[in-house]
Amino acid sequence: SAVRMAQKEAERFRREILAAADSKGCVAEWCKRFNKIQVLTADWAKQQLNDPEMVEDLVTLRGPLFQAMNPQQREDFL
């Protein structure tokens, strides 16, 4: 699915960044940055999904695929 593909790409990108950070001795700093981004993104996704107008827009833009998703799948998708 599109969600899994996006997650795989994000994980690949994360590994590349951490490998570069490891060579410079700053992995811990980058792990903190990733964790902060993950928390902020999850909060943003929940906020969007609690807004009926935004959900309507997402259904319009993404079509039946988004409409058929359960709440957890929608959150993961965002």
N, CA and C of each residue as an Amber inpcrd file, in Angstrom:
protein
   234
   0.8320000  -1.1870000   0.0000000   0.0000000   0.0000000   0.0000000
   0.8750000   1.2480000   0.0000000   0.2510000   2.3690000  -0.2490000
   0.9760000   3.6400000  -0.2890000   1.5850000   3.9720000   1.0660000
   0.8850000   3.6290000   2.1270000   1.3960000   3.9070000   3.4720000
   2.6740000   3.1270000   3.7220000   2.6630000   1.8430000   3.3910000
   3.8600000   1.0080000   3.6130000   5.0370000   1.4920000   2.7760000
   4.7580000   1.8920000   1.5570000   5.8370000   2.3910000   0.6890000
   6.4480000   3.6590000   1.2770000   5.6100000   4.5600000   1.7450000
   6.0990000   5.8030000   2.3490000   6.8920000   5.5140000   3.6200000
   6.4070000   4.5640000   4.4220000   7.1160000   4.2070000   5.6500000
   8.4840000   3.6040000   5.3460000   8.5570000   2.7580000   4.3240000
   9.8360000   2.1600000   3.9340000  10.8240000   3.2290000   3.4710000
  10.3420000   4.1710000   2.6700000  11.2000000   5.2460000   2.1800000
  11.6860000   6.1190000   3.3300000  10.7960000   6.4310000   4.2580000
  11.1790000   7.2370000   5.4170000  12.2250000   6.5040000   6.2620000
  12.0500000   5.2070000   6.4400000  13.0140000   4.4310000   7.2320000
  14.3630000   4.3580000   6.5250000  14.3560000   4.2140000   5.2150000
  15.6080000   4.1950000   4.4590000  16.3400000   5.5360000   4.6170000
  15.6000000   6.6160000   4.5040000  16.1730000   7.9470000   4.6550000
  16.7380000   8.1310000   6.0640000  15.9980000   7.6560000   7.0710000
  16.4450000   7.7440000   8.4670000  17.7630000   6.9860000   8.6650000
  17.8350000   5.7820000   8.1070000  19.0740000   4.9860000   8.2360000
  20.2550000   5.6940000   7.5760000  20.0290000   6.3020000   6.4190000
  21.1120000   7.0270000   5.7330000  21.6070000   8.1960000   6.5770000
  20.6780000   8.9240000   7.1600000  21.0610000  10.0650000   8.0000000
  21.8220000   9.5870000   9.2320000  21.3300000   8.5190000   9.8660000
  22.0210000   8.0180000  11.0590000  23.4030000   7.4650000  10.7290000
  23.5620000   6.8820000   9.5560000  24.8890000   6.4020000   9.1500000
  25.8420000   7.5800000   8.9900000  25.3660000   8.6500000   8.3660000
  26.2010000   9.8500000   8.2170000  26.4930000  10.4720000   9.5840000
  25.4910000  10.4920000  10.4650000  25.6750000  11.0410000  11.8040000
  26.6730000  10.2160000  12.5980000  26.6530000   8.8970000  12.4010000
  27.5840000   8.0160000  13.0970000  29.0270000   8.3470000  12.7150000
  29.2320000   8.6450000  11.4560000  30.5900000   8.9730000  11.0050000
  31.0780000  10.3020000  11.5850000  30.1470000  11.1260000  12.0480000
  30.5080000  12.4220000  12.6390000  30.3290000  12.4430000  14.1560000
  29.9010000  11.2930000  14.7120000  29.7750000  11.1810000  16.1630000
  28.5840000  11.9210000  16.7610000  27.5020000  12.0680000  16.0010000
  26.3510000  12.8050000  16.5410000  25.0330000  12.0470000  16.3740000
  25.0820000  10.7270000  16.5350000  23.8790000   9.8970000  16.3940000
  22.8330000  10.2650000  17.4380000  23.2300000  10.4570000  18.6790000
  22.2680000  10.7630000  19.7480000  21.4880000  12.0340000  19.4260000
  22.1720000  13.0400000  18.9160000  21.5100000  14.2920000  18.5500000
  20.4550000  14.0660000  17.4710000  20.7990000  13.2510000  16.4790000
  19.8490000  12.9830000  15.3930000  18.6960000  12.1120000  15.8560000
  18.9400000  11.1970000  16.7660000  17.8490000  10.3840000  17.3200000
  16.8530000  11.2760000  18.0560000  17.3500000  12.2390000  18.8150000
  16.4700000  13.1820000  19.5060000  15.6460000  13.9760000  18.4990000
  16.2890000  14.4220000  17.4270000  15.5780000  15.1800000  16.3920000
  14.4760000  14.3410000  15.7500000  14.7970000  13.1040000  15.4140000
  13.7990000  12.2170000  14.8080000  12.6290000  11.9750000  15.7540000
  12.9200000  11.7470000  17.0250000  11.8560000  11.5120000  17.9970000
  10.9450000  12.7330000  18.1210000  11.5270000  13.9170000  18.1600000
  10.7400000  15.1410000  18.2540000   9.8450000  15.3000000  17.0240000
  10.4020000  15.0600000  15.8540000   9.6200000  15.1690000  14.6190000
   8.4810000  14.1620000  14.6160000   8.7500000  12.9520000  15.0680000
   7.7150000  11.9100000  15.1000000   6.5600000  12.3070000  16.0180000
   6.8650000  12.8580000  17.1710000   5.8250000  13.2870000  18.1090000
   5.0170000  14.4380000  17.5090000   5.7060000  15.4190000  16.9360000
   5.0100000  16.5590000  16.3370000   4.1310000  16.1280000  15.1660000
   4.6270000  15.2210000  14.3590000   3.8650000  14.7450000  13.2040000
   2.6300000  13.9690000  13.6360000   2.7670000  13.1300000  14.6420000
   1.6160000  12.3640000  15.1460000   0.5590000  13.3090000  15.7080000
   0.9860000  14.3310000  16.4330000   0.0410000  15.3120000  16.9690000
  -0.6740000  16.0480000  15.8400000   0.0760000  16.4340000  14.8190000
  -0.5020000  17.1340000  13.6710000  -1.5310000  16.2500000  12.9640000
  -1.1930000  14.9910000  12.7440000  -2.1080000  14.0760000  12.0530000
  -3.4080000  13.9330000  12.8410000  -3.3070000  13.7700000  14.1530000
  -4.5050000  13.6420000  14.9850000  -5.3580000  14.9010000  14.9100000
  -4.7070000  16.0450000  14.9320000  -5.4280000  17.3170000  14.8380000
  -6.1730000  17.4180000  13.5020000  -5.5220000  17.0280000  12.4180000
  -6.1560000  17.0770000  11.1030000  -7.3640000  16.1580000  11.0390000
  -7.2240000  14.9780000  11.6120000  -8.2970000  13.9870000  11.5460000
  -9.4590000  14.3050000  12.4770000  -9.2490000  15.2130000  13.4080000
 -10.3320000  15.6510000  14.2870000 -11.1120000  16.8190000  13.6820000
 -10.6730000  17.3050000  12.5430000 -11.3310000  18.4180000  11.8600000
 -12.1670000  17.8590000  10.7050000 -13.4980000  17.8640000  10.8370000
 -14.3540000  17.2790000   9.7920000 -14.1160000  17.8730000   8.4030000
 -13.8600000  19.1710000   8.3410000 -13.5990000  19.8060000   7.0470000
 -12.3150000  19.2740000   6.4220000 -11.3000000  19.0630000   7.2370000
 -10.0320000  18.5260000   6.7310000 -10.2250000  17.0970000   6.2440000
 -10.9680000  16.2990000   6.9910000 -11.2290000  14.9170000   6.5730000
 -11.9760000  14.9150000   5.2380000 -12.9430000  15.8080000   5.1040000
 -13.6710000  15.9160000   3.8400000 -12.7250000  16.2720000   2.6840000
 -11.8170000  17.2010000   2.9360000 -10.8190000  17.5660000   1.9180000
  -9.9240000  16.3850000   1.5670000  -9.5080000  15.6350000   2.5700000
  -8.6480000  14.4760000   2.3230000  -9.3830000  13.4110000   1.5090000
 -10.6540000  13.2110000   1.8040000 -11.4470000  12.2540000   1.0260000
 -11.5680000  12.7340000  -0.4130000 -11.7620000  14.0340000  -0.5960000
 -11.8550000  14.5960000  -1.9480000 -10.5390000  14.4000000  -2.7090000
  -9.4340000  14.6700000  -2.0420000  -8.1240000  14.5710000  -2.6950000
  -7.6550000  13.1400000  -2.8960000  -7.9010000  12.2860000  -1.9170000
  -7.3840000  10.9110000  -1.9560000  -8.4010000   9.8790000  -2.4160000
  -9.6690000  10.2680000  -2.4510000 -10.6960000   9.3970000  -3.0050000
 -11.0780000   8.2240000  -2.1250000 -11.5960000   7.1820000  -2.7830000
 -12.1350000   6.0210000  -2.0700000 -11.1180000   5.3170000  -1.1770000
  -9.8580000   5.3680000  -1.5640000  -8.8250000   4.7120000  -0.7510000
  -8.7970000   5.3110000   0.6510000  -8.7420000   6.6360000   0.7370000
  -8.7140000   7.2890000   2.0500000 -10.0340000   7.1000000   2.7770000
 -11.1380000   7.1880000   2.0510000 -12.4510000   7.0460000   2.6500000
 -12.6350000   5.6640000   3.2830000 -12.0580000   4.6400000   2.6720000
 -12.2110000   3.2710000   3.1660000 -11.3010000   2.9580000   4.3540000
 -10.3320000   3.8180000   4.6430000  -9.3970000   3.5680000   5.7430000
 -10.0850000   3.7270000   7.0940000  -9.6410000   2.9020000   8.0490000
 -10.1150000   3.0910000   9.4190000  -9.3040000   4.2280000  10.0590000
  -9.7090000   4.7190000  11.2340000  -9.0050000   5.8590000  11.8430000
  -7.4990000   5.6480000  12.0080000  -7.0710000   4.4580000  12.4040000
  -5.6410000   4.2090000  12.5820000  -4.9040000   4.2510000  11.2480000
  -5.5020000   3.6970000  10.2190000  -4.8750000   3.7270000   8.8950000
  -4.7670000   5.1570000   8.3840000  -5.7810000   5.9500000   8.6420000
  -5.7320000   7.3620000   8.2250000  -4.6070000   8.0950000   8.9420000
  -4.4780000   7.8460000  10.2340000  -3.4080000   8.4820000  10.9970000
  -2.0460000   8.0330000  10.4630000  -1.8940000   6.7500000  10.2160000
  -0.6280000   6.2430000   9.6780000  -0.3450000   6.8370000   8.3040000
  -1.3750000   6.9860000   7.4970000  -1.2270000   7.5370000   6.1510000
  -0.6900000   8.9740000   6.2240000  -1.2870000   9.7680000   7.1200000
  -0.8190000  11.1440000   7.2570000   0.5630000  11.1940000   7.8540000
